[in-house]
Amino acid sequence: MSKQYKFFFYYSIFSIIFILSLLISFNYYFSKKVFLDLKIKDHILKIRNNKLISPANIGDLYFDRYFKIGLAQYSTSECYLVGSSQHTVINYEYLRSGKKINDCKNLDNLSLQTATLEDYAILSYFLIKKEQKPKKIIFALESPIFLFNFDPSSRWKVLDTIFYEFIKIAKIEYIYFRDYNFNTYLDFNLLKNNLYFIFEKNLLINSFDKKDNFKLTENLAYYDSYGVLNNRKEEKRENVYDMVGFTDNYEYDKATFFFEKMLVYLNSLDIEIELLLLPYRPDVYDNSTWASDIKKFDKQIQYLKKKYNLKILGTLYPEQADCVTDDFIDKSHPKINCILKSLNIDY
């Protein structure tokens, strides 16, 4: 090999290592510092005290996480609902009307778009770390929650250090990606998401205002000061990510073990735990793969219910709630009328 080719070879290797090192360092620093350094306490208190709202731009990868994590840290509500996009529209009145939470004075909805098991642990960490611990946490569940990292955008990774910290304080056996700490930051998609947040965070922080200052129409969905999504569009549509996670059983047993240990730990802190389920569109159960996943999920729910005497609100099956195809936006998102009927069921 000539000197010229040797130089080119070593220069290329060095450049690749340098670029990858920068990528890992930036993603690590962002996950460790930038997101958590945001001064959000005053902002959250201002939102709550002035009953401010924000247009819900679902395209903003970090918007709901920024807002809901702030609520988890600084809200003074007694009870919290932790769920995914299925559950973002559920408010205190929906649950109270069915006399399902008559022991709660108020409730915040911490549900996130494409929430993962990691997100549930991260939100739980912030809830238990604040001075006024929650009286009750309602975990709204769907089948993919018993998987690790099924979000295509991996949004939970911006707070992966909090996830690992929750594992530590909950004394859960370290079963999760034993060699993943390095690889989690070697991710160009994560870099893109982090850069997006850096440039857009001021827009997100300043997006809340008084309701009267927005020209509210039927086309404007917005989050209220309790984290509830209002004015959600309910026309039928199909979403490419609608049933994401239903065909991936990666480490299912480890994920269910983790969730069970998380419940035990939260119970040890005198926090009451309840579960909430919503049905899927009737044709979902005609698909053998999806139906098998739901059956497997249902079996795990029944196991948890029996072992820990858990109260479960709602149902997985549309016929039990008298919900038909027209009562769904897509395969996994029931309309509000179906949600209300489901919440009147004790599973």
C-alpha positions in Angstrom: 0.0 0.0 0.0 1.5 3.3 -1.1 1.9 6.2 1.4 -0.9 8.1 -0.4 -3.4 5.3 0.0 -2.3 4.7 3.6 -2.9 8.4 4.4 -6.3 8.2 2.7 -7.2 5.0 4.5 -6.2 6.3 8.0 -7.8 9.7 7.3 -11.1 8.1 6.4 -11.0 5.9 9.5 -10.2 8.8 11.7 -13.0 11.0 10.1 -15.6 8.3 10.6 -14.6 7.8 14.2 -14.6 11.6 14.8 -18.0 12.0 13.3 -19.5 9.1 15.2 -17.9 10.4 18.4 -19.5 13.9 17.8 -22.9 12.2 17.2 -22.7 10.2 20.4 -21.5 13.1 22.5 -24.2 15.5 21.2 -27.0 13.0 21.7 -25.7 12.1 25.1 -25.4 15.7 26.2 -28.8 16.5 25.0 -30.4 13.6 26.8 -28.4 14.4 30.0 -28.7 18.2 30.1 -30.6 20.2 27.5 -34.1 18.8 27.8 -34.0 18.7 31.6 -32.5 22.1 31.9 -35.6 23.8 30.6 -37.1 26.2 33.2 -40.6 24.9 32.9 -42.0 25.2 36.5 -43.1 28.8 36.1 -44.4 28.1 32.7 -46.5 25.2 33.8 -47.9 27.1 36.8 -48.8 30.0 34.5 -50.6 27.6 32.1 -52.6 26.1 35.0 -53.4 29.3 36.9 -54.5 31.2 33.8 -56.2 28.2 32.1 -54.2 28.7 29.0 -54.4 26.4 26.0 -52.2 25.5 23.0 -53.0 24.4 19.5 -52.1 20.7 19.3 -49.8 20.4 16.4 -49.3 16.6 16.4 -46.4 17.1 13.9 -44.2 18.5 16.7 -42.3 15.5 17.9 -41.6 17.0 21.4 -44.6 19.2 22.1 -46.7 16.8 24.1 -43.7 15.4 25.9 -42.5 18.8 26.9 -45.9 19.7 28.2 -46.9 16.4 29.9 -43.5 16.0 31.6 -44.0 19.5 33.0 -47.4 18.6 34.3 -46.0 15.4 35.9 -43.5 17.5 37.7 -45.4 20.6 38.8 -49.1 19.9 38.7 -50.9 19.7 42.0 -53.7 17.3 40.8 -54.5 14.2 42.9 -54.8 11.7 40.1 -53.1 11.2 36.7 -54.0 9.3 33.5 -51.0 7.9 31.7 -51.7 6.6 28.2 -51.2 6.9 24.5 -52.9 8.7 21.6 -56.1 6.6 22.2 -56.5 8.2 25.6 -55.5 11.9 25.0 -59.1 13.0 24.9 -60.2 11.5 28.2 -60.9 14.2 30.8 -61.9 14.2 34.4 -65.6 14.7 33.6 -65.7 11.6 31.4 -64.4 9.4 34.2 -66.5 11.1 36.9 -69.7 10.8 34.9 -69.4 7.0 35.2 -68.5 7.4 38.9 -65.2 5.8 38.1 -62.9 8.3 40.0 -65.2 9.8 42.6 -62.3 9.6 45.0 -60.3 12.1 43.0 -60.7 15.8 43.2 -59.0 16.4 39.9 -57.1 14.6 37.2 -54.3 15.4 34.6 -54.1 13.6 31.4 -50.4 12.7 30.7 -51.1 10.6 27.6 -48.6 10.9 24.8 -48.5 10.3 21.0 -47.1 6.8 20.5 -46.4 6.3 24.1 -44.1 3.4 25.0 -43.4 1.4 28.1 -40.3 3.6 28.6 -42.5 6.7 28.5 -44.7 5.2 31.2 -41.7 4.7 33.4 -40.3 8.2 32.7 -43.6 9.9 33.6 -43.9 7.7 36.7 -40.4 8.8 37.8 -41.4 12.5 37.6 -44.7 11.8 39.4 -43.0 10.1 42.4 -40.2 12.6 42.6 -42.3 15.7 43.3 -43.2 16.9 46.7 -46.9 16.1 46.4 -47.0 12.5 45.2 -50.1 11.3 43.3 -53.0 9.6 45.1 -53.8 7.5 42.0 -52.3 6.7 38.6 -54.5 5.2 35.9 -52.5 3.4 33.3 -54.4 3.3 30.1 -53.0 0.3 28.2 -53.1 -1.2 24.7 -51.3 -4.3 23.4 -48.0 -2.6 22.2 -47.3 -1.2 25.6 -45.9 -4.6 26.5 -43.0 -4.1 24.1 -39.8 -2.1 24.4 -39.1 0.8 22.1 -41.8 0.3 19.5 -42.1 4.0 18.7 -40.7 4.5 15.1 -39.4 7.9 16.1 -38.0 6.7 19.5 -39.1 9.9 21.2 -38.6 8.5 24.7 -34.8 8.4 24.1 -34.4 12.1 24.7 -35.0 11.2 28.4 -33.5 7.8 28.4 -31.3 8.7 31.4 -34.6 9.2 33.4 -35.7 5.7 32.3 -32.5 4.2 33.6 -32.8 6.2 36.8 -36.3 4.8 37.4 -34.9 1.3 37.0 -32.4 2.1 39.6 -34.7 3.6 42.3 -37.4 1.0 41.7 -34.7 -1.8 42.1 -36.0 -3.5 39.0 -33.6 -6.2 37.7 -31.6 -4.7 34.9 -33.2 -6.6 32.0 -33.4 -3.8 29.4 -30.9 -3.6 26.6 -27.8 -4.6 28.6 -25.5 -3.3 25.9 -27.7 -0.5 24.7 -26.3 2.5 26.5 -23.7 3.1 23.7 -26.0 2.3 20.8 -28.8 4.4 21.9 -26.8 7.6 21.1 -25.4 6.3 17.9 -28.6 7.3 16.1 -28.9 9.9 13.3 -32.7 9.9 13.7 -32.2 10.9 17.3 -29.8 13.6 16.2 -32.4 15.0 13.8 -35.1 15.0 16.5 -32.7 16.7 19.0 -31.8 19.4 16.5 -35.5 19.9 15.8 -36.2 20.5 19.5 -33.4 22.9 20.0 -34.6 25.1 17.1 -38.3 24.8 17.9 -38.3 24.8 21.7 -39.1 28.5 22.1 -42.0 28.1 19.7 -43.3 25.2 21.9 -42.8 27.1 25.1 -44.6 30.2 23.9 -47.5 28.4 22.2 -49.8 28.6 25.2 -52.2 31.6 25.4 -55.7 32.5 26.6 -58.5 30.7 24.8 -60.1 34.0 23.7 -56.9 34.8 21.8 -57.3 31.9 19.5 -59.8 31.7 16.6 -61.2 28.4 17.8 -62.9 26.4 15.1 -63.9 22.8 14.6 -60.6 22.4 12.8 -58.4 23.5 15.7 -57.5 20.8 18.2 -55.9 22.1 21.4 -54.5 21.0 24.7 -56.1 22.5 27.8 -54.3 23.2 31.1 -55.0 19.6 32.3 -53.3 18.0 29.3 -56.6 17.0 27.6 -56.8 17.1 23.8 -60.0 19.0 22.8 -61.6 19.3 19.4 -60.0 16.2 18.0 -61.0 15.5 14.5 -63.2 12.4 14.4 -63.7 11.8 10.7 -62.6 8.4 9.5 -59.1 8.0 8.3 -56.4 5.4 8.0 -53.0 5.8 9.6 -49.9 3.9 8.4 -48.7 3.8 12.1 -52.2 2.8 13.4 -51.3 -0.7 14.5 -47.6 -0.3 14.9 -46.1 -2.7 17.4 -48.7 -5.4 16.8 -46.4 -7.8 15.0 -43.3 -7.3 17.0 -43.0 -9.5 20.1 -39.4 -8.5 20.9 -38.7 -9.3 24.5 -42.5 -9.4 25.3 -41.9 -11.5 28.5 -39.3 -9.1 29.8 -41.5 -6.1 29.1 -44.5 -7.6 31.0 -42.1 -8.5 33.8 -40.9 -4.9 33.9 -44.5 -3.4 33.9 -45.5 -5.7 36.8 -42.4 -4.7 38.8 -43.2 -1.0 38.1 -46.8 -1.5 39.5 -45.4 -3.2 42.6 -42.9 -0.4 43.2 -45.6 2.3 42.8 -47.9 0.5 45.1 -45.2 0.3 47.8 -45.3 4.2 47.7 -49.0 4.1 48.7 -50.0 5.1 45.2 -53.3 3.5 44.0 -53.0 1.9 40.6 -55.9 1.3 38.2 -55.9 0.2 34.5 -58.0 1.5 31.7 -58.7 -0.3 28.4 -60.4 0.8 25.1 -61.6 -1.4 22.3 -60.3 -1.6 18.7 -62.5 -1.4 15.6 -64.4 -4.7 15.0 -62.5 -5.6 11.8 -59.2 -5.7 13.8 -60.3 -9.0 15.4 -60.7 -10.5 11.9 -56.9 -10.3 11.5 -55.4 -13.4 13.0 -52.1 -11.7 14.0 -53.8 -8.7 15.7 -56.4 -10.9 17.3 -53.7 -13.2 18.7 -51.8 -10.2 20.1 -54.9 -8.8 21.8 -55.7 -12.2 23.3 -52.2 -12.5 24.6 -52.4 -9.0 26.0 -55.8 -9.7 27.6 -54.4 -12.8 29.3 -51.7 -10.7 30.9 -54.2 -8.1 32.0 -56.3 -10.7 33.7 -53.3 -12.1 35.4 -52.4 -8.7 36.8 -56.0 -8.0 37.9 -56.2 -11.3 39.8 -52.8 -11.1 41.4 -53.0 -7.5 42.5 -56.7 -7.0 42.8 -56.6 -4.2 40.3 -59.6 -2.2 39.2 -59.9 -2.2 35.4 -62.0 0.4 33.6 -63.3 -0.2 30.0 -63.0 -3.1 27.7 -60.9 -4.4 24.8 -63.9 -5.7 22.9 -66.2 -3.3 20.9 -69.3 -5.5 21.3 -69.1 -5.3 25.1 -69.4 -1.5 24.8 -71.9 -1.6 22.0 -69.4 0.1 19.6 -69.7 -0.5 15.9 -67.3 0.4 13.0 -68.7 3.9 12.6 -67.7 4.6 16.2 -64.0 4.5 15.3 -61.7 7.1 13.7 -59.3 4.3 12.5 -58.5 0.8 13.7 -57.2 1.8 17.2 -58.8 5.1 18.0 -62.4 5.0 19.2 -64.5 8.2 18.9 -65.6 9.9 22.1 -69.1 8.3 22.2 -67.4 4.8 22.1 -65.0 5.9 24.8 -67.8 7.0 27.1 -69.7 3.8 26.6 -66.5 1.8 27.3 -65.8 3.7 30.5 -69.1 2.5 32.0 -67.8 -1.0 32.0 -65.8 -2.7 34.8 -63.7 -5.2 33.0 
